[in-house]
Amino acid sequence: MSDRIRKVLVLDHIGYHYYQAADGRPFLPAHENRVSLVTDVRKVDQARGEELEAVVGIPRGDEALLEAAARFHHGAGDPVERVVAISEGLLLAAARLRDKLGVPGPTEQQVLGYRDKVTMKERLRARGIRVPDYAPFTEDDAEHLLKRYGRVVAKPRRGESSAGIAFLDSPDDLRSFVANRQEVPGGYEVEERIDGTLFHIDSVVSGGVPLAATAGRSIEETTSYRHLGAFRDVAVGPGLTLDRLLRFNREVLACYPDFSGVTHHEVFLNDDEVCFCEIGGRPGGGGIIPGFHSRTGVNLDEVAIKAHLGEEITQCAPPADHLTGYALVYAPAGVLEADLTLPTVDWIIDTQLRFQVGDLMPQPAGWHQAAATVTVRGNSEDEVLSRLDEVIALVQDKLRGGTTTQR
């Protein structure tokens, strides 16, 4: 980094505190950056830091206003030199702005390769990676795949957090989906439903090569939020399963030789094969970031930011021997009347509470909309799972009788 301070545009809808370490250290320090921030208007109060030069709050999801705000920042004083976004839903918007403003960094075409579910499967299948049989959604293609495999799944091509996914196990399911589906950006895809356990591999990557990686196993379906069931995820310890996952991860990442940063890679694993599910060029959600930090000392958000700034991604220490896991606990729609704060114990390494007492809680509409996300550590998968069950019971006990149904 030269002595010259660069102008950086940050696109955000999760809150600016994610651009800082837990101790308040900024990932975009003022001696190197002048930050123009476009954030969710509901998150403006989080915009604090001497590096911030200008802040604009807009309604989440308004891409026209997002571009207008970005062009305002680009035209005010010095032009923007880098565009940074760490949220999945803003990766394409950031890429389009780079293309339009002539700013270096991941382009729209590159981002589509790890943002659009059809584009990523086209790329990987052409390189010999096992992917589910798939097609851009049409009723005819869905019917064809349903006849071939007996059950399929329809997904928004650019969806997030398992929202909008539909499991189609019969012609009646397909007809109902066609009649009731909502229009989404990019449309839908349809693919064979793979038998296997869902795992994820989270990596720090330089030029398509993983420098550090951990793997985790989803215990429940990612759609458990629909019936308010808790979701648990536990890290995979050393052994044949971890070796298979990390080997497949290296093969997939080799198909992205121009990519540096952070990937969240989901796969299905059974006795016969590892099958690709999807990959994202960003940090995973839930408790993945604190869990990865606990085992490697690396903050995935910080690495993603460095990549968008064009900075070198350096070698990481191998993951520590202890394991981590996290739980998402969902609450029914209503007003929260109970304090969900958990007791302080050394094995709870992170707690994120989405609501405070008195807040109105909507019915969860996606995997990420948990009332509480709790990350724990342990010496084995069994110990991690036991501790996850303990924190789930504690939160659910607080919610029981601590929520007033919305009228």
C-alpha positions in Angstrom: 0.0 0.0 0.0 1.4 3.4 -1.0 1.3 6.5 1.3 -1.6 7.9 -0.8 -5.0 7.6 0.7 -7.5 5.9 -1.6 -11.2 6.6 -2.0 -13.3 3.5 -1.3 -17.0 3.0 -1.9 -18.6 0.5 0.5 -22.0 -1.0 -0.3 -23.7 -2.4 2.8 -27.0 -3.6 4.1 -26.0 -5.5 7.2 -24.4 -2.7 9.2 -21.0 -1.0 9.3 -19.9 -2.8 12.4 -19.1 -5.8 10.2 -16.3 -3.7 8.7 -14.6 -3.6 12.1 -13.0 -6.2 14.3 -14.6 -7.2 17.7 -12.2 -4.8 19.4 -13.2 -1.9 17.2 -10.2 -2.0 14.9 -11.4 -0.8 11.4 -10.8 -3.1 8.4 -10.5 0.1 6.3 -8.2 2.3 8.5 -8.3 6.1 8.1 -4.6 6.3 7.3 -5.1 4.3 4.1 -8.8 4.9 3.1 -11.4 7.6 2.8 -14.7 5.7 2.8 -18.0 6.7 1.2 -20.7 4.4 2.6 -24.0 3.5 1.1 -26.0 1.6 3.7 -29.4 0.4 4.7 -31.2 3.5 6.0 -32.1 1.5 9.1 -28.3 0.9 9.8 -27.1 4.5 9.5 -26.6 4.7 13.3 -23.8 2.1 13.0 -21.8 4.3 10.6 -19.0 5.4 12.9 -15.3 5.7 12.2 -12.8 8.4 11.3 -12.3 6.8 8.0 -15.9 7.6 7.0 -16.0 10.7 4.6 -19.7 10.5 3.6 -22.7 8.3 4.5 -25.9 7.8 2.5 -28.8 5.7 3.8 -31.2 4.1 1.3 -34.0 1.5 1.5 -32.6 -2.0 1.2 -33.1 -3.5 -2.2 -33.5 -0.3 -4.2 -30.8 -0.9 -6.9 -31.7 2.3 -8.8 -31.1 4.4 -5.7 -28.0 2.4 -4.9 -26.5 3.2 -8.2 -27.5 6.9 -7.9 -25.9 7.1 -4.5 -22.7 5.4 -5.8 -22.5 7.8 -8.8 -22.9 10.7 -6.4 -20.0 9.6 -4.4 -17.9 8.9 -7.5 -18.6 12.4 -8.9 -18.1 14.2 -5.6 -14.4 15.2 -5.3 -11.9 12.4 -6.2 -13.4 9.5 -8.1 -13.9 6.1 -6.4 -10.9 3.8 -6.7 -12.4 0.6 -5.2 -15.9 -0.8 -4.6 -16.3 -3.1 -1.6 -19.2 -5.3 -0.7 -19.2 -8.4 1.6 -22.9 -9.3 1.6 -24.1 -11.9 -0.9 -27.0 -9.8 -2.1 -24.7 -6.9 -3.0 -21.9 -8.7 -4.9 -23.5 -8.3 -8.3 -24.5 -4.7 -7.7 -20.9 -3.9 -6.7 -19.6 -5.7 -9.8 -22.0 -3.8 -12.1 -20.8 -0.5 -10.6 -17.1 -1.4 -11.1 -17.9 -2.2 -14.7 -19.8 1.1 -15.2 -17.4 3.3 -13.3 -14.2 1.7 -14.7 -13.1 0.6 -11.2 -10.8 -2.5 -10.8 -12.0 -5.6 -9.0 -14.4 -8.5 -9.7 -16.5 -7.9 -12.8 -20.2 -8.8 -13.3 -19.2 -11.7 -15.6 -16.8 -13.0 -13.0 -19.3 -12.6 -10.1 -22.0 -14.5 -12.0 -19.7 -17.5 -11.8 -20.2 -17.7 -8.0 -23.5 -15.9 -7.7 -25.9 -17.3 -10.3 -26.7 -21.0 -9.7 -27.0 -21.9 -13.4 -23.8 -20.1 -14.5 -21.7 -21.7 -11.7 -23.0 -25.2 -12.7 -22.3 -24.6 -16.4 -18.7 -23.7 -15.6 -18.1 -26.6 -13.2 -19.8 -29.3 -15.3 -17.7 -28.2 -18.3 -14.6 -28.8 -16.1 -15.7 -32.3 -15.0 -17.1 -31.4 -11.6 -20.1 -33.5 -10.5 -23.0 -31.2 -10.3 -26.8 -32.0 -10.0 -28.6 -32.4 -13.3 -30.2 -28.9 -13.8 -31.9 -26.5 -16.2 -33.0 -22.9 -16.1 -36.6 -23.2 -14.9 -39.4 -23.9 -17.4 -42.4 -26.0 -16.7 -41.3 -28.5 -19.5 -37.8 -28.8 -18.2 -39.0 -29.2 -14.6 -41.5 -31.9 -15.7 -38.7 -33.7 -17.7 -36.3 -33.7 -14.6 -39.1 -34.8 -12.3 -39.9 -37.8 -14.5 -36.2 -38.7 -14.6 -35.4 -38.4 -10.9 -38.7 -38.6 -9.1 -38.1 -35.5 -7.1 -36.5 -32.1 -7.9 -35.9 -28.8 -6.2 -36.6 -25.3 -7.6 -34.4 -22.5 -6.5 -34.1 -18.8 -7.2 -31.0 -18.5 -9.4 -29.6 -15.7 -7.3 -31.4 -16.4 -4.1 -30.0 -16.2 -0.5 -30.5 -18.0 2.8 -32.7 -20.8 1.3 -35.5 -18.4 0.7 -37.9 -19.3 -2.1 -36.7 -22.9 -2.4 -39.4 -25.4 -3.3 -39.2 -29.2 -3.1 -41.2 -30.7 -5.9 -42.0 -34.4 -5.4 -44.9 -34.8 -7.7 -46.7 -33.3 -10.8 -49.1 -31.7 -8.3 -46.2 -30.0 -6.5 -44.9 -28.7 -9.8 -48.3 -27.3 -10.9 -48.7 -25.6 -7.5 -45.3 -24.1 -7.7 -45.9 -22.7 -11.2 -49.2 -21.2 -10.1 -47.9 -19.6 -6.9 -44.2 -18.7 -7.5 -43.1 -15.2 -7.0 -41.0 -13.3 -9.6 -37.4 -13.1 -8.4 -34.3 -11.4 -10.0 -32.7 -13.8 -12.4 -35.6 -16.2 -12.3 -35.4 -19.8 -11.1 -33.5 -23.0 -11.8 -34.6 -26.6 -11.3 -32.3 -29.5 -10.4 -32.3 -33.1 -9.3 -32.5 -33.5 -5.6 -29.4 -35.2 -4.3 -29.4 -37.8 -1.6 -26.7 -37.0 0.9 -25.7 -34.9 3.9 -25.2 -31.2 3.3 -21.7 -29.9 4.2 -19.9 -26.6 3.7 -16.3 -25.7 3.2 -15.2 -22.2 4.1 -11.9 -21.1 2.6 -9.4 -18.2 2.3 -8.4 -18.3 -1.3 -5.5 -16.9 -3.4 -5.7 -17.3 -7.2 -8.0 -20.3 -7.0 -5.9 -22.1 -4.3 -7.2 -22.5 -0.7 -4.8 -21.2 1.9 -6.9 -22.3 4.8 -10.2 -24.1 5.0 -12.6 -25.6 7.5 -15.6 -27.8 6.9 -19.0 -28.1 8.7 -22.0 -30.4 8.6 -25.6 -29.2 8.6 -27.6 -31.3 11.1 -31.0 -29.9 10.0 -32.4 -28.9 6.7 -31.6 -25.2 5.9 -35.4 -24.7 5.5 -36.0 -25.5 9.2 -36.9 -21.9 9.7 -40.3 -22.6 8.0 -41.5 -24.7 11.0 -39.4 -22.7 13.6 -37.1 -25.7 14.2 -33.6 -24.8 15.4 -30.7 -25.3 13.0 -27.4 -26.8 14.1 -24.1 -26.9 12.3 -20.9 -28.6 13.6 -17.3 -28.5 12.3 -15.9 -31.7 10.8 -13.0 -33.2 12.7 -9.9 -34.8 11.1 -10.5 -38.0 9.2 -11.6 -39.5 5.8 -14.7 -37.3 5.6 -12.7 -34.1 6.0 -10.1 -35.3 3.5 -12.8 -36.0 0.9 -14.4 -32.6 1.4 -11.1 -30.6 1.3 -10.0 -32.5 -1.9 -13.3 -31.7 -3.7 -13.0 -28.1 -2.5 -9.6 -27.8 -4.1 -10.9 -29.3 -7.4 -13.8 -26.8 -7.5 -11.6 -23.8 -6.6 -9.2 -24.7 -9.3 -12.0 -23.8 -11.7 -11.8 -20.2 -10.4 -8.1 -19.4 -11.1 -8.7 -15.6 -11.1 -10.5 -15.7 -7.7 -8.9 -14.4 -4.5 -10.8 -13.8 -1.3 -13.3 -15.9 0.7 -15.5 -18.7 -0.5 -18.5 -20.5 1.1 -18.9 -23.8 -0.7 -21.8 -26.2 -0.1 -21.7 -29.9 -1.2 -23.7 -33.1 -0.8 -21.8 -36.1 0.5 -22.9 -39.7 0.5 -21.1 -43.1 0.4 -20.7 -43.0 -3.3 -19.7 -39.4 -4.2 -19.3 -35.7 -3.4 -21.7 -33.6 -5.4 -21.6 -29.8 -5.8 -24.4 -27.8 -4.4 -23.4 -24.1 -4.8 -20.5 -21.8 -4.1 -20.4 -18.2 -3.0 -17.6 -15.7 -3.2 -18.2 -14.3 0.3 -18.1 -15.3 3.9 -20.7 -17.8 5.1 -23.5 -16.8 7.5 -24.6 -18.1 10.8 -21.7 -18.7 13.1 -19.1 -19.4 10.4 -17.2 -16.2 10.8 -16.6 -16.4 14.6 -16.0 -20.2 14.3 -13.3 -19.7 11.6 -11.7 -16.9 13.6 -11.6 -19.1 16.7 -9.7 -21.8 14.9 -7.4 -19.7 12.6 -7.3 -16.2 14.0 -8.5 -14.9 10.6 -11.6 -12.7 10.2 -13.3 -13.7 6.9 -14.9 -10.3 6.5 -11.5 -8.7 6.7 -10.1 -11.0 4.0 -13.1 -10.4 1.7 -12.5 -6.6 2.1 -8.8 -7.0 1.3 -9.6 -8.9 -1.8 -11.9 -6.2 -3.1 -9.2 -3.6 -2.4 -6.8 -5.6 -4.6 -4.5 -6.4 -1.7 -2.5 -9.7 -1.5 -4.1 -12.5 0.4 -1.5 -13.9 2.7 -0.9 -17.4 4.0 -3.0 -18.4 7.1 -2.2 -20.7 10.0 -3.7 -24.2 9.8 -7.0 -24.5 11.8 -6.5 -25.3 15.5 -7.4 -28.7 16.9 -10.5 -27.7 18.7 -13.9 -27.7 16.8 -16.7 -25.2 16.7 -20.4 -25.2 15.8 -23.4 -22.9 15.8 -27.1 -22.9 16.4 -29.8 -20.7 14.8 -32.9 -20.4 17.1 -36.1 -19.1 15.5 -39.0 -17.3 17.1 -42.6 -17.1 16.1 -44.0 -13.7 14.9 -44.8 -11.5 17.9 -43.3 -9.1 20.4 -40.2 -10.2 22.3 -40.7 -9.9 26.0 -37.8 -12.0 27.3 -34.1 -11.1 27.4 -32.3 -13.7 25.3 -28.9 -13.0 26.7 -27.1 -16.2 27.6 -24.8 -16.8 30.7 -21.1 -16.1 30.2 -19.2 -19.4 29.8 -15.8 -19.9 28.2 -17.2 -22.3 25.5 -19.7 -19.8 24.1 -17.5 -17.8 21.7 -20.1 -15.6 20.0 -23.8 -14.7 20.5 -25.8 -12.6 18.0 -29.2 -11.4 19.1 -31.4 -10.1 16.3 -34.0 -8.6 18.6 -34.2 -6.8 21.9 -37.0 -6.8 24.5 -40.0 -5.0 23.0 -39.0 -5.5 19.4 -41.6 -6.8 16.9 -40.4 -10.0 15.4 -41.7 -11.0 11.9 -42.2 -14.6 10.9 -38.8 -15.8 9.7 -38.7 -15.9 5.9 -35.2 -17.1 5.4 -32.5 -19.3 7.0 -30.6 -16.2 8.3 -33.6 -14.7 10.2 -32.9 -16.3 13.5 -33.8 -14.6 16.8 -30.4 -15.9 18.2 -27.3 -17.2 16.6 -24.9 -18.8 19.1 -21.4 -20.2 18.3 -19.6 -22.6 20.6 -16.4 -24.6 20.8 -15.5 -28.0 22.0 -12.9 -30.8 21.8 -15.0 -33.1 19.7 -18.1 -33.1 17.4 -20.1 -34.8 20.2 -19.1 -32.1 22.7 -20.0 -29.3 20.3 -23.4 -30.9 19.6 -24.1 -31.3 23.3 -23.3 -27.7 23.9 -25.4 -26.6 21.0 -28.4 -28.5 22.4 -27.8 -26.8 25.7 -27.9 -23.3 24.3 -30.9 -24.1 22.1 -32.8 -25.3 25.2 -31.8 -22.1 27.1 -33.0 -19.8 24.3 -36.2 -21.7 23.6 -37.0 -21.7 27.3 -36.6 -17.9 27.3 -38.8 -17.6 24.2 -41.5 -19.8 25.7 -43.8 -17.4 27.4 -41.5 -14.6 26.4 -43.3 -13.7 23.2 -46.6 -12.0 22.7 -48.4 -12.9 19.6 -48.8 -10.0 17.2 -52.4 -8.7 16.9 
